[in-house]
Amino acid sequence: MMEAEDHKPQSDEARMAFTPPAGVEVEGSESEITSEFALPRGLGPSPAPPGETEGSAFSTPSTYSAQHAPAAFTPAAGVPVVSLTKDVPWQDRMRTMLRMPVAERPAPEPPPKADEGGPAVPRVLDLTLRIGELLLAGGEGAEDVEAAMFAVCRSYGLDRCEPNVTFTLLSISYQPSLVDDPVTASRTVRRRATDYTRLAAVYQLVDDLSDPETHFTLEEAYRRLAEIRRNRHPYPTWVLTGASGLLAGAASVLVGGDVVVFLAAMLGAMLGDRLAWLCAGRGLPEFYQFTVAAMPPAAIGVALTVAHVDVKASAVITGGLFALLPGRALVAGVQDGLTGFYITASARLLEVVYLFVGIVVGVLVVLYFGVYLGAKLNPDAAVTIANRPGWQIAASMLLSLTFAVLLQQERSTVLWVTLNGGVAWCVYGALHYPGGLSPVASTAVAAGLVGLFGQLLSRYRFASALPYTTAAIGPLLPGSSTYFGLLSIAQNDVDKGLVSLATAASLAMAIAIGVNLGSEISRLFLRIGSADKRRAAKRTRGF
């Protein structure tokens, strides 16, 4: 009885509303009588597609492909079409795509791959992080590192990825679609090494990977990356030591030194370089390495003064400081700040401050001993720098050449950066000496031309701009202002010393801002593409 009450009649067992008259028989049994909503006899429902099962509203449709996923929404103006032309460097293409929101990034048709499944996502992310690590450790700016990482991921079909670069940490996140879980990987940069030859090789690898006409498997990319990491430096240690000595000698000629001063500055810089290598081999931090390296040039200058040798001791000490000033880290730090990477910029500038303080400590210790021994060092000698255009131009070119060797640049780029450094000093000298312009303004204009020419040369060769700009700013570094500020502090004239150090800081900022401004001017007039691309090139807040 309970079973009969609990049984609910189904729709196919319900009686129809029309009851036939008496004597009229209805075909079929009572169990076959259905409601008036039943389909006519012979007309059945359309069969369901094979393999289609009922799911929730949040299930991924069967026709959905994560590789060809549509955008989350279509903007009112439509999705801009991107034509990835080969005459535009991959830095510009990837930088423009990277600044666009993920949902608005146009996804071009991916090239055919050898295997239909494609490489595993974790392995692609690992390759991307390893390439980004080499670039960041080599001194590349955070913006270009992110662009390179995005280019590597995009070359293997991972369009919906977000790289993130800080001073010591690289991370990247990839989400196949809005309904899939993201995959995130990170890598820590623990050691930095200045090798622009390796940097250029990594740029070439990224350029080959982002080329749509070449198809590199993941194994081939890993093999090339391993070869880049195993490559030895292009210059041996003794060449680097000799280059540091020549750099110091050339810098001493820039500030009025003669042949004796050249040789003394060269000897001091080479001794400092060997002591710094010894400290590095013992595992001492860079702060102490710079402190020790700054002592021999200052000690030789003080010794010549105590011995009453008729030489310009200030030029000896200033030349030794030129080889130690962290111009590369300063330019990279200011560039990161101007492009919106404030955390990385703060860390780089803090590194510059620590290295600069190490130089200050090393020089001040020697100067205090020199003053105690009765060395007659004159802070007012800063205003008596001789104007010798021919010698100074030659010295500036030699300084840029040796600086390029210290940065382990490719031999094919050394000539270009040497000419760029000579042009920088010619512009500075013309504006400052005959023109009467202030040193800060003259330095900014000269550095701007260095950045402009360096950016144009890098785009011509589809390479990084650092090898063409970093060594060229060597002649503009504020070595003399730094030395005379420290000398005034050592002689208890703190106010005058702080003013001179503030001038040195202003010159350093003028160099960094000028280099970045020259690069931005070159990008301003070079062809990027459509108007949508130019609007997408905005970095942070702005109009």
ABEGO torsion letter per residue (X at the ends): XAAAAABBBBAAABBBABBBBBGBBBBEBAAABBBAABBBBGBBBBBBBBGBBBBBAABBBAABBAAABBBABBBAAEBBBBBBBAABBAAAAAAAAAABBAAABBBBBBBBBABAAEBBAAAAAAAAAAAAAAAAAAGBBAAAAAAAAAAAAAAAGBABBBBBBBAABBBBBBBABAABBBBBBBBBBABBBBBAAAAAAAAAAAAAAABAABBBBAAAAAAAAAAAAABBBABBAAAAAAAAAAAAAAAAAAAGBBAAAAAAAAAAAAAAAAAAAAAAAAGBBAAAAAAAAAAAAAAAAAAAAAAGBBBBAAAAAAAAAAAABBAAAAAAAAAAAAAGBAAAAAAAAAAAAAAAAAAAAAAAAAAAAAAAAGBBBBAAAAAABBBBAAAAAAAAAAAAAAAAAAAGBBAAAAAAAAAAAAAAAAAAAAAAAAAGBBAAAAAAAAAAAAAAAAAAAAAAAGBBAAAAAAAAAAAABBAAAAAAAAAAAAAGBAAAAAAAAAAAAAAAAAAAAAAAAAAAAAAAABBAEBAAAAAAABABBEX
